[in-house]
Amino acid sequence: MENLNKIESIFIILVICVVVTRGSITTTHSTPTPPKPCAAQTSCETCLTNVSCLWCQTNATCMDYPVSYVIPPSSVCKLSKARWGVCWVNFEALIIAMAVVGGVVLLVVTVCCCWCCYRCGRSRRLSRQDLYEEEYTRKREQIRQRSDERKAERKTRHDEIRKKYGLIPDSD
């Protein structure tokens, strides 16, 4: 039942997101102006408006991002002097920040997975323990019943022997 409520909540959130996104989409039929080539840019701000451009502060030039490399080589521009995306963060700091954020996210996901596995295993162990306790109780009850049956049989045998030797008056 709890899982059904979670699924319903997620579905409702998705529907709301779709409705909001559809309402915010505006259709414009104007053609976008093509961006200027990177080499024609003269400042960092104008250069980085185009995501395919890289600004190098060493020689204050805007160049095409070397797409054959993930990280631009130092022959193009030193990482501490290269800017991409925003002018106030150099490429080296951007890489370090992204690595730290990625590491923290990975650590959080790992901790959450370990915690969930621990909780699931613990609940399974508890339910297994409950099964063992039920089985133990059932066996104890069977042993007690057999003991009572044997005690009753002994009592009837003893009563028969007492009757035979006249230790108990015959009630017949």
N, C-alpha and C positions, 0 to 999 in steps of 0.2 A: 504494500500500500504506500509505503514511504517512497519507494522508487517511482511509483506511478505519479505521485505528487511532484517529484523532481522533474520527471519527463514533461509533465504538463507545464510546469514553470518555465522550463527551457523552451518549449514550443511557443508559449505566450511571448516570451522575450524575443524569439526569432521573428514572430509575426509583427511585433511592435517595431523591431529594427527594419524590417522590410517596408512597412508602411511609412515610417519616418524617412527612409532613404528614398523611396519613390516620390514622396512629397517634396523632398529637397532637391531632386534632380530637375534642372531647368534645361530645356532644349533650346540651344542657340544654333543658328545656321550660319554664323559668321565663320569664315576660315581663319585659323590662327596664322599670325605672321611668322614666317620662318625665322629662327634665331640667326643672329649674325655669326659668322665664323669666329672661332676662338681667337685666332691671331689678330683680329680687328679690335678686340677689347683692350681698353687701356687702364682699367681699374679693377681691383679685386672684386668689388660688389657687382659690377656689370659682367665680369667674367664668370662668376659663379652662379649667375642666374640660369645659365645653361649647364645641365648636369654632366654633359660630356666634356666640360672644360676643366682644366687644372691651372691654378695660379701659382707661379713660382716667385717668391719674394726675393730670391737671390738676384735675379736680373729683372724683376718686375715685368714678367711676361705671362701672357695667357696662352696656353697650348692645349691641344687635344689630349684627353686622358689616354694614356697608353693602354688600350683595352686588351692587348695580348698579355699583360701582367695584372695580377690582382693588386699588388702594391707597386707603385711606380719605382723603377730602379734609380739608384743614386746618380746614374749618368744623365737622367732627365732632370732631376731636381732632388736635393737632399730632403729627406722626410721631415726634418725640423723646419724647413723653409717652404714646404709644399702646403697648399691650402686646397680643400675640396669640400663643397657643400656650404661651408660658412667661412668667413674670412678670419674670425677670431680664434679658431682652433687649428693648430697645425696637424698635419697628417699623422705624425708620430703620436701625439696626444690622443688623436681620434682612435687610432689602432689600440693603444693601451686602454683607453676608456671602454671601447667595445669589448676587448678581451676581459676586462674586469666585470662588466655587466653580464657578458655571456657566462663567465665562471660563476657569478653569483646566482644567475638563473638556473644553471646546471646543478649547482649545489642545493638550491631550494627544491628543485624537482626531485633530486636524489633523496633528500631528507624526507620529503613528502611520501615518496614511494616506499622508503624503508619504514616510515611510521605506519603507513597503511598496511603494509605486509605484516608488521608486528601486531597491529590491532586485529587483523584477520586471523593470524595464527593464534593469537591469544584467545579469541572467541572460539576458534575451533578446538583449542585445548580445553577450554572451559566446558564446551558442549561434550567433548569426549570424556571429560572427568564426570560430568553428570551421568553419562551413559554407564560408566563404570560403577558409579554409586548406585544407580538403579539396579544394575545386574547384581551387585553385592547384596543389596536389600532383598531382591527376589530370592537369591540363594539362601540367605539367612532365614527367610520365611519358609522356604521348602525344608530346610534342616529342622526348624522348629516344629513344623507340621509332622514330619517323620518321627521326631522325638516324642511328640504328643501321642501319635499312633502307637508307638512301641510301649509308652508308659501305660496306655489304656489296655493293650494286650497283656502286659505284665500284671496289671491289676486284676483282669478277668481270670488269668491263670491262678494267681494267688488266692482269689476268692473261691475258685473251684477247689483248690487244695484245702483251704480252710473248711469248706463245706464237707469235703470228703472225710476229714478227720474230726468233724463236729465242733470246730472252733467258732463257727458262725451258725446260729440257729437257722434251720431250713425254713424259708418263708413260704414254701409251697403249701 
